[in-house]
Amino acid sequence: MPSLLSALRSTSMRALLLGAGLIVLTIAGVRLTDRADARRAVRAALADGARFDDSLTTAVRGSASARLPFAAAIAMSYFARLETGLGSPFRLVDLARTDPRLPIVWRTRVANALLARLVNDRRAMRALPQAFDVALISDSGAGTALVRVVDSVMALEGDSPLALDAIRIAAAQASARGVLRAGAVPLLDATALLAFDRVRARRDVERAITAASRGDGDLLQVIATWRTERRFAVERPLLADVTPSPRRIASRVRPMLAAIELAARTRDSLYVERPLAAPMPASAANAMALLISVRTRPAQPQVRLSVLDAVVVAADRRAASAPRVNQMLLSASNEETLIMALATSARDTTLGPMAAAATLLATQGMRTLSQEAPFHPGTLALRPDVVAARLGLASLTFGRDVPASWQPYYAREFASAVDALRTVFPRASFVGLNVRFGDRVLSGALAVHDPRTRTLTLPLATGFGAVGHELMHDLDWQSARDYAGREGTYATDNAWRGSRTQPIAAPLARLAEFVPVGLTTAAYAVEARRPAEL
């Protein structure tokens, strides 16, 4: 009997172990199957995106403007912005995925097409060599040679801040030696930063594909989640990187300087510039020009400033300031209208290089929008009154130059600026502050905080980078009210005008010593040394 019991127990134990093993194998098999399915889904999505890109591009380039559907023109605009590097590629993916102007079945395909271009390193984030024509001798081939130097360095060095800093220093030294015109330096800096970001973006998308292939979610869902969590290296500020030591940078400058000088002297017919190949056909630009949604999108100061900078870097300022050039450049108020200007002026030997230079310079400015959440006028967004109530603002108003469809965008961006400031100053409060978007301010200031009425005025031509500066003015105003019982003034000004015995007076005096002299007007120098501005 005991032997029978032990045998039964042994059999039961074996059965249990066998059952547990089968369960483990089943779970492992399911997981492996899920991962295999996820990998197939990612490959299928990218392949479908590439096919959609090829078929749409072929159809659009062979179509007349009158027959071109608006959706096709908008999709081509996304492809063109990726090709020229206007903003983070993942921001473009997020925008395309949620764009109400595209048919629902197109949104995913356009987003996947953008990712497929980035994965294959095909027509993605490339500098236009013709941009250098405005600052160098046209048709010399130097622009192409300089772009090739930068691309080869970044391909070798990867996303190294060391290489980026070395190229910038080498470009400045080449200009100081008279080999490179001064106007070409900002263009070369923008080219280096674009190549740097291209390497980072490719590594980012490879990591996202790996995560989606593991079953972490649909590829587009992974992109959206990682953007929210700030996990993309290409969308991080450059200041987040560890700064290389000056000695290491100096060791790379000399060979890069030699390569840049050689490229700047290029006069070989092998490198002669060809006519500008616009990343988007003029037919698509003409179709987009008919869309109200394009003409009524919020202006982007990053683009506006780049348009002005394109005139500044030009070797022939008179030609760059010609009426027809101004008309073309001033029509570019945001990334969509800029890419339209580039497309319509590509065949013009004067307008084409100017538009290319503005586009290349805009790639730097658009970097500040990398972490921006998608916004489309007319879609559901935070209402200004909701933002004002959440922040405790006394008022949130808009000028006549702010259409109703733009107001949710500016309200959302202001709320984002306050939230970002609170990551550094968690207890910062702006209860009772008056905020006004639009209208112009006096004295040419970017923005104004009026201490008498406690009103913050932000013109539309000013980027949101000025919001932090003005919010710090309000914290200064609150310090004067809370600790000195004085309203309508700033605590820093009070500390400076008094006996200067307060602890903050000495640091203010030292800060004033670092304000450069002689680079600006006397009136500006006095204002720059004002304690409240320091």
Phi and psi in degrees as a GROMACS rama.xvg file:
@    title "Ramachandran Plot"
@    xaxis  label "Phi"
@    yaxis  label "Psi"
@TYPE xy
-58.9721  -38.3375  PRO-2
-65.6976  -34.8255  SER-3
-66.18  -41.8377  LEU-4
-63.0791  -44.5514  LEU-5
-64.0771  -35.9901  SER-6
-65.6213  -41.4282  ALA-7
-63.7895  -41.8944  LEU-8
-62.1518  -43.6048  ARG-9
-61.8967  -40.725  SER-10
-65.8304  -41.0181  THR-11
-63.9091  -41.5086  SER-12
-63.9237  -41.5056  MET-13
-63.9212  -39.3628  ARG-14
-64.6677  -41.2966  ALA-15
-63.1672  -45.0069  LEU-16
-63.5077  -41.1949  LEU-17
-64.2615  -40.6666  LEU-18
-64.9929  -42.4406  GLY-19
-63.0104  -40.5392  ALA-20
-63.5263  -40.4305  GLY-21
-64.103  -39.12  LEU-22
-63.1665  -44.596  ILE-23
-61.4472  -44.8048  VAL-24
-64.3153  -36.4429  LEU-25
-65.095  -45.5349  THR-26
-62.5532  -44.2601  ILE-27
-62.3868  -40.1477  ALA-28
-64.3971  -40.057  GLY-29
-63.2701  -42.799  VAL-30
-64.183  -42.5952  ARG-31
-63.652  -39.0258  LEU-32
-64.5996  -42.351  THR-33
-61.7676  -42.1202  ASP-34
-66.3872  -39.5383  ARG-35
-63.6417  -40.6528  ALA-36
-64.093  -40.2997  ASP-37
-64.3125  -41.7901  ALA-38
-63.3926  -42.6012  ARG-39
-63.6384  -38.7469  ARG-40
-64.4972  -40.5309  ALA-41
-65.2787  -46.5244  VAL-42
-62.1926  -40.2539  ARG-43
-65.804  -39.7134  ALA-44
-64.3687  -44.436  ALA-45
-68.0477  -39.0965  LEU-46
-65.4662  -40.672  ALA-47
-64.6856  -39.9016  ASP-48
-62.5653  -42.015  GLY-49
-64.8135  -41.1073  ALA-50
-64.662  -41.7663  ARG-51
-62.2634  -42.4403  PHE-52
-59.9783  -49.9564  ASP-53
-62.8399  -46.0258  ASP-54
-67.471  -41.0684  SER-55
-68.9328  -43.1988  LEU-56
-61.9158  -42.777  THR-57
-63.2603  -42.6505  THR-58
-67.5509  -41.3142  ALA-59
-69.4118  -42.8606  VAL-60
-68.2891  -16.833  ARG-61
-105.608  13.5158  GLY-62
-109.159  151.692  SER-63
-81.8285  152.306  ALA-64
-60.1902  -33.5024  SER-65
-68.723  -24.0369  ALA-66
-99.0104  -2.37295  ARG-67
-81.7574  121.09  LEU-68
-66.3647  150.028  PRO-69
-61.7486  -39.0939  PHE-70
-61.3055  -39.1895  ALA-71
-65.1963  -39.8497  ALA-72
-64.0548  -41.164  ALA-73
-66.112  -41.7208  ILE-74
-61.5695  -41.7777  ALA-75
-64.0746  -31.6096  MET-76
-64.0599  -40.1382  SER-77
-63.7535  -43.2501  TYR-78
-62.7078  -40.251  PHE-79
-67.0022  -39.4274  ALA-80
-66.174  -35.9797  ARG-81
-67.8567  -41.9002  LEU-82
-62.1698  -39.2646  GLU-83
-89.2104  -7.45597  THR-84
80.4008  28.7718  GLY-85
-79.3512  88.417  LEU-86
94.2184  169.771  GLY-87
-61.5503  136.257  SER-88
-63.6072  -29.4727  PRO-89
-76.3738  -27.9559  PHE-90
-65.8724  -41.7564  ARG-91
-62.7914  -39.7436  LEU-92
-61.1144  -44.4156  VAL-93
-63.8747  -40.3511  ASP-94
-65.2921  -45.4776  LEU-95
-64.8687  -37.5529  ALA-96
-65.6257  -22.8457  ARG-97
-118.09  8.48664  THR-98
-73.4997  114.494  ASP-99
-70.7046  -12.2602  PRO-100
-78.5809  -17.1514  ARG-101
-92.1159  144.654  LEU-102
-57.6699  147.534  PRO-103
-55.2197  -41.2179  ILE-104
-71.4454  -17.5628  VAL-105
-85.6239  -28.3063  TRP-106
-58.5313  -48.2726  ARG-107
-65.585  -38.1304  THR-108
-69.0199  -39.8037  ARG-109
-64.5875  -43.4683  VAL-110
-61.9985  -43.4867  ALA-111
-66.9592  -33.2846  ASN-112
-64.7783  -39.1144  ALA-113
-62.2866  -43.661  LEU-114
-66.2115  -38.2746  LEU-115
-63.5504  -40.3107  ALA-116
-60.427  -42.6669  ARG-117
-67.7451  -41.6701  LEU-118
-62.9144  -43.3793  VAL-119
-84.0546  -0.135448  ASN-120
52.8037  41.6666  ASP-121
-115.923  117.058  ARG-122
51.466  52.6086  ARG-123
-138.659  122.118  ALA-124
56.4863  56.1468  MET-125
-116.747  134.824  ARG-126
-74.1906  144.568  ALA-127
-88.4897  113.055  LEU-128
-58.7511  -28.4588  PRO-129
-63.6951  -16.5131  GLN-130
-61.1429  -28.9944  ALA-131
-76.1044  -11.4074  PHE-132
-63.0173  -27.46  ASP-133
-74.5562  -21.3649  VAL-134
-112.273  -15.5689  ALA-135
-119.688  -176.123  LEU-136
-72.0776  120.511  ILE-137
-62.1265  144.67  SER-138
62.7475  22.8888  ASP-139
-87.2145  -17.3142  SER-140
87.9896  -4.04578  GLY-141
-65.3738  -35.6657  ALA-142
-61.1189  -47.3733  GLY-143
-62.4688  -42.053  THR-144
-64.0671  -41.159  ALA-145
-65.7152  -42.2656  LEU-146
-62.952  -38.8171  VAL-147
-66.8184  -37.2502  ARG-148
-60.9686  -48.3838  VAL-149
-63.0476  -45.4504  VAL-150
-62.7346  -39.6326  ASP-151
-68.0678  -38.1486  SER-152
-64.1642  -46.3666  VAL-153
-69.579  -32.108  MET-154
-65.645  -33.1132  ALA-155
-81.0996  -42.9934  LEU-156
-87.218  -20.4889  GLU-157
75.8815  -155.667  GLY-158
-87.3493  55.3798  ASP-159
-91.5685  121.897  SER-160
-59.5319  -24.7118  PRO-161
-60.6648  -47.9766  LEU-162
-66.1997  -38.7409  ALA-163
-62.5067  -46.6106  LEU-164
-65.6347  -38.9103  ASP-165
-65.2059  -39.8825  ALA-166
-64.0849  -42.3748  ILE-167
-63.1196  -43.3938  ARG-168
-67.2086  -41.5246  ILE-169
-63.3778  -38.4025  ALA-170
-64.2892  -42.2548  ALA-171
-64.5633  -39.4798  ALA-172
-68.3551  -37.5033  GLN-173
-63.6913  -36.7684  ALA-174
-68.0447  -40.5299  SER-175
-64.0591  -30.654  ALA-176
-80.9275  -7.29763  ARG-177
84.8733  6.57242  GLY-178
-80.4593  -35.8032  VAL-179
-117.66  129.592  LEU-180
-64.2773  148.32  ARG-181
-58.783  -35.6653  ALA-182
-66.8862  -21.2881  GLY-183
-79.0226  -18.2771  ALA-184
-63.5839  -49.9325  VAL-185
-60.2759  -34.7338  PRO-186
-67.3009  -39.2966  LEU-187
-69.2388  -38.0328  LEU-188
-60.9752  -43.4588  ASP-189
-65.5044  -37.1532  ALA-190
-63.9489  -42.5178  THR-191
-64.3684  -43.3019  ALA-192
-65.7061  -36.7997  LEU-193
-66.6214  -42.2209  LEU-194
-65.3424  -38.7074  ALA-195
-60.1285  -46.5181  PHE-196
-68.3058  -32.5111  ASP-197
-63.648  -42.5776  ARG-198
-62.9858  -43.6386  VAL-199
-65.1298  -41.5536  ARG-200
-63.8403  -38.9579  ALA-201
-65.4788  -39.7859  ARG-202
-67.9723  -36.8137  ARG-203
-63.2354  -45.5498  ASP-204
-68.5969  -31.7733  VAL-205
-65.1071  -39.8186  GLU-206
-66.373  -39.7435  ARG-207
-65.6805  -39.4291  ALA-208
-64.8778  -40.241  ILE-209
-61.3185  -43.4099  THR-210
-64.1695  -43.1693  ALA-211
-67.1257  -33.4552  ALA-212
-70.8559  -23.2186  SER-213
-77.4505  -9.11493  ARG-214
94.8236  18.3893  GLY-215
-72.3011  -8.19796  ASP-216
143.04  173.111  GLY-217
-59.8523  146.419  ASP-218
-56.4868  -43.9905  LEU-219
-68.1976  -31.62  LEU-220
-67.4006  -39.9997  GLN-221
-62.0342  -42.6948  VAL-222
-59.4124  -48.0733  ILE-223
-63.611  -41.6303  ALA-224
-66.5137  -44.824  THR-225
-65.8752  -33.3197  TRP-226
-64.7127  -43.0483  ARG-227
-63.2293  -36.5371  THR-228
-88.0614  3.00934  GLU-229
58.7199  45.215  ARG-230
-98.128  -4.94604  ARG-231
-89.3079  125.956  PHE-232
-64.4613  -34.6671  ALA-233
-69.0259  -17.5035  VAL-234
-99.4053  1.86772  GLU-235
-84.7105  148.216  ARG-236
-63.0113  149.782  PRO-237
-62.4584  -28.908  LEU-238
-66.2313  -15.0624  LEU-239
-73.9252  -15.7693  ALA-240
-83.5057  153.089  ASP-241
-73.1228  125.954  VAL-242
-73.0033  125.627  THR-243
-65.2229  156.689  PRO-244
-70.1154  147.538  SER-245
-56.9489  -33.6885  PRO-246
-66.1865  -41.3939  ARG-247
-67.1378  -38.7086  ARG-248
-64.1286  -44.7435  ILE-249
-60.7203  -32.8945  ALA-250
-67.5992  -21.7639  SER-251
-97.2189  -14.8413  ARG-252
-67.9204  -43.6696  VAL-253
-59.668  -51.0198  ARG-254
-64.4983  -33.9948  PRO-255
-69.534  -36.3593  MET-256
-62.8687  -42.3145  LEU-257
-62.9978  -41.2191  ALA-258
-67.3286  -39.7417  ALA-259
-67.2544  -41.9052  ILE-260
-63.629  -39.6598  GLU-261
-65.1544  -41.8267  LEU-262
-67.386  -38.3641  ALA-263
-66.3796  -25.0087  ALA-264
-90.9346  4.71226  ARG-265
-60.7789  127.269  THR-266
-135.081  18.259  ARG-267
-75.6877  134.455  ASP-268
-63.9319  -18.5731  SER-269
-62.3187  -30.1573  LEU-270
-104.78  11.1083  TYR-271
-58.5014  133.998  VAL-272
-63.9673  138.748  GLU-273
-92.9426  164.745  ARG-274
-55.7247  147.288  PRO-275
-59.594  121.592  LEU-276
-90.2294  101.398  ALA-277
-64.3265  137.385  ALA-278
-68.7296  -12.1065  PRO-279
-137.732  131.858  MET-280
-65.8924  154.647  PRO-281
-62.554  -28.5792  ALA-282
-62.4089  -37.8916  SER-283
-68.3814  -39.4938  ALA-284
-64.579  -40.3749  ALA-285
-65.2249  -37.2267  ASN-286
-67.7402  -40.2514  ALA-287
-66.8281  -30.357  MET-288
-63.3294  -20.3512  ALA-289
-85.7962  -9.74737  LEU-290
-84.1173  125.932  LEU-291
-64.7216  -34.7696  ILE-292
-64.1979  -23.8407  SER-293
-80.8019  -44.0029  VAL-294
-70.244  -22.1832  ARG-295
-108.388  16.4795  THR-296
-79.089  151.238  ARG-297
-58.1208  142.762  PRO-298
-70.3807  151.536  ALA-299
-117.156  113.133  GLN-300
-56.3715  -29.7005  PRO-301
-60.3104  -37.0678  GLN-302
-76.4447  -42.6814  VAL-303
-57.5039  -45.5636  ARG-304
-67.0945  -36.6295  LEU-305
-65.6621  -35.6838  SER-306
-62.5749  -43.3464  VAL-307
-66.4809  -38.5791  LEU-308
-65.6334  -31.0555  ASP-309
-62.294  -34.259  ALA-310
-71.7609  -37.3463  VAL-311
-65.9687  -39.5059  VAL-312
-79.6278  -9.67272  VAL-313
-66.3245  138.146  ALA-314
-70.7782  -35.7411  ALA-315
-105.183  91.5184  ASP-316
-64.3801  -33.8073  ARG-317
-65.5332  -45.9955  ARG-318
-66.0056  -36.4322  ALA-319
-69.7894  -21.1614  ALA-320
-100.467  11.1555  SER-321
-61.9587  150.592  ALA-322
-55.0144  -42.5099  PRO-323
-70.9836  -28.85  ARG-324
-69.4492  -44.6647  VAL-325
-60.5498  -40.9847  ASN-326
-61.9276  -42.4716  GLN-327
-66.7319  -44.968  MET-328
-70.0513  -39.9418  LEU-329
-69.3896  -17.5555  LEU-330
-73.1847  -13.8291  SER-331
-93.4901  101.743  ALA-332
-108.523  -16.9188  SER-333
-149.125  -178.268  ASN-334
-63.7124  -34.0099  GLU-335
-70.3952  -45.9526  GLU-336
-70.7759  -27.1383  THR-337
-67.1468  -44.0436  LEU-338
-69.2818  -28.6053  ILE-339
-67.5135  -42.4878  MET-340
-62.7187  -38.2932  ALA-341
-64.3047  -39.6123  LEU-342
-69.8871  -42.1336  ALA-343
-77.1151  -19.1707  THR-344
-106.613  8.16735  SER-345
-60.5433  -37.0179  ALA-346
-81.705  -9.27809  ARG-347
-88.0268  126.171  ASP-348
-69.7631  -17.7854  THR-349
-98.3365  -49.7142  THR-350
-70.7469  -35.8305  LEU-351
-58.5301  -54.6557  GLY-352
-61.3887  -35.5556  PRO-353
-64.5294  -43.6537  MET-354
-65.7261  -37.2445  ALA-355
-65.5844  -40.4414  ALA-356
-64.5372  -43.1586  ALA-357
-62.3736  -39.055  ALA-358
-66.6766  -43.7503  THR-359
-63.902  -42.8272  LEU-360
-67.2845  -31.8248  LEU-361
-68.3777  -23.1061  ALA-362
-61.6545  -31.4353  THR-363
-70.2861  -48.0015  GLN-364
-63.8852  -38.0101  GLY-365
-66.7692  -14.2842  MET-366
-60.7889  -29.4458  ARG-367
-70.1426  -12.492  THR-368
-100.438  8.97538  LEU-369
-58.8008  -37.997  SER-370
-93.3034  9.08264  GLN-371
-68.2844  136.605  GLU-372
-75.1267  149.734  ALA-373
-60.1133  140.85  PRO-374
-142.622  133.72  PHE-375
-132.492  125.224  HIS-376
-54.718  136.592  PRO-377
92.4055  -12.8348  GLY-378
-88.1765  167.457  THR-379
-64.8347  127.046  LEU-380
-151.711  174.307  ALA-381
-63.64  130.237  LEU-382
-78.598  145.596  ARG-383
-55.6983  -37.6262  PRO-384
-67.8464  -31.2755  ASP-385
-68.3455  -42.4689  VAL-386
-63.3742  -44.4301  VAL-387
-61.3012  -40.6562  ALA-388
-68.5539  -39.1426  ALA-389
-66.7455  -38.2575  ARG-390
-89.2023  -8.96738  LEU-391
74.5324  27.5748  GLY-392
-70.9882  145.967  LEU-393
-69.6859  -34.506  ALA-394
-161.091  151.964  SER-395
-137.023  100.688  LEU-396
-120.321  168.544  THR-397
-135.944  145.482  PHE-398
-78.7574  177.172  GLY-399
-66.8696  -21.1084  ARG-400
-85.8674  9.45294  ASP-401
-113.986  102.533  VAL-402
-61.5754  156.902  PRO-403
-60.1692  -32.8512  ALA-404
-70.8532  -19.1093  SER-405
-87.927  -22.9742  TRP-406
-57.9933  -41.8629  GLN-407
-60.5508  -33.7435  PRO-408
-64.3723  -49.1307  TYR-409
-68.5676  -34.96  TYR-410
-64.506  -42.4463  ALA-411
-64.8591  -42.8023  ARG-412
-65.9539  -36.3126  GLU-413
-65.8855  -42.6199  PHE-414
-61.8554  -38.4083  ALA-415
-65.0468  -38.1916  SER-416
-64.2716  -41.105  ALA-417
-65.1109  -43.0944  VAL-418
-62.5592  -39.3017  ASP-419
-65.6099  -39.9538  ALA-420
-64.1909  -34.3005  LEU-421
-72.7966  -13.8019  ARG-422
-69.5973  -23.6796  THR-423
-97.7509  -41.0824  VAL-424
-118.721  83.7676  PHE-425
-58.405  -28.3529  PRO-426
-95.4776  8.39369  ARG-427
-63.4375  131.379  ALA-428
-131.625  142.889  SER-429
-126.817  34.3367  PHE-430
-64.0844  129.053  VAL-431
92.5584  -2.61679  GLY-432
-77.935  140.058  LEU-433
-97.9946  129.078  ASN-434
-123.606  133.486  VAL-435
-134.802  126.859  ARG-436
-101.236  139.966  PHE-437
98.588  -178.993  GLY-438
65.7848  168.663  ASP-439
-102.771  156.741  ARG-440
-111.312  160.117  VAL-441
-77.0221  161.229  LEU-442
65.5449  15.0041  SER-443
69.103  18.8689  GLY-444
-70.6604  151.428  ALA-445
-67.6301  -38.6394  LEU-446
-158.414  164.58  ALA-447
-138.372  135.034  VAL-448
-112.361  111.559  HIS-449
-88.69  111.048  ASP-450
-69.6437  -21.6438  PRO-451
-71.4191  -41.4737  ARG-452
-107.368  -2.79086  THR-453
52.2497  55.6553  ARG-454
-120.441  129.581  THR-455
-104.186  118.604  LEU-456
-110.633  126.855  THR-457
-124.254  104.721  LEU-458
-65.1142  154.917  PRO-459
-67.8742  -23.6627  LEU-460
-77.422  -4.4196  ALA-461
-97.899  133.075  THR-462
-71.5689  163.046  GLY-463
-72.7558  -5.48183  PHE-464
-64.6623  -23.2205  GLY-465
-77.5168  -14.8841  ALA-466
-63.659  -43.0318  VAL-467
-59.9018  -41.047  GLY-468
-60.9224  -44.8707  HIS-469
-72.2048  -33.339  GLU-470
-66.5496  -33.3175  LEU-471
-67.1382  -32.9586  MET-472
-59.5213  -40.5711  HIS-473
-68.7109  -36.5558  ASP-474
-64.2477  -36.9455  LEU-475
-63.4339  -41.2551  ASP-476
-62.4547  -42.2698  TRP-477
-65.3924  -35.1263  GLN-478
-63.3852  -41.472  SER-479
-64.1685  -37.6547  ALA-480
-72.1112  -43.738  ARG-481
-80.7683  -33.9279  ASP-482
-105.795  -19.9611  TYR-483
-119.468  -5.68524  ALA-484
66.5688  26.5635  GLY-485
-118.464  121.774  ARG-486
-102.406  156.083  GLU-487
83.3482  16.6489  GLY-488
-151.022  -177.519  THR-489
-119.975  145.479  TYR-490
-63.96  -37.284  ALA-491
-66.5488  -41.2963  THR-492
-62.756  -40.8202  ASP-493
-63.735  -39.8767  ASN-494
-65.4458  -32.9632  ALA-495
-79.6304  -36.2235  TRP-496
-79.0798  -20.1049  ARG-497
-83.613  -143.707  GLY-498
-78.3437  -6.41655  SER-499
59.5747  32.1131  ARG-500
-93.7994  -8.7818  THR-501
-71.3332  149.077  GLN-502
-57.3604  -29.0263  PRO-503
-77.6715  -15.0409  ILE-504
-65.812  -42.6252  ALA-505
-64.028  -47.1288  ALA-506
-59.9363  -35.5859  PRO-507
-64.0666  -39.2817  LEU-508
-63.9464  -39.4776  ALA-509
-70.1599  -37.9158  ARG-510
-62.876  -37.1406  LEU-511
-62.2753  -25.6772  ALA-512
-69.6251  -19.804  GLU-513
-92.6077  -0.887517  PHE-514
-75.1486  122.399  VAL-515
-63.7323  144.984  PRO-516
-111.245  141.373  VAL-517
88.9891  -10.3053  GLY-518
-87.9797  -15.5819  LEU-519
-134.31  -178.297  THR-520
-70.5139  160.348  THR-521
-63.1544  -39.3284  ALA-522
-63.4568  -40.0321  ALA-523
-68.6832  -37.8683  TYR-524
-62.1179  -39.9421  ALA-525
-64.2358  -44.6132  VAL-526
-65.2598  -36.7192  GLU-527
-66.2947  -27.3581  ALA-528
-87.5945  -3.03207  ARG-529
-63.5058  132.486  ARG-530
-52.9475  -40.4083  PRO-531
-63.6709  -28.0505  ALA-532
-83.0025  -25.4523  GLU-533
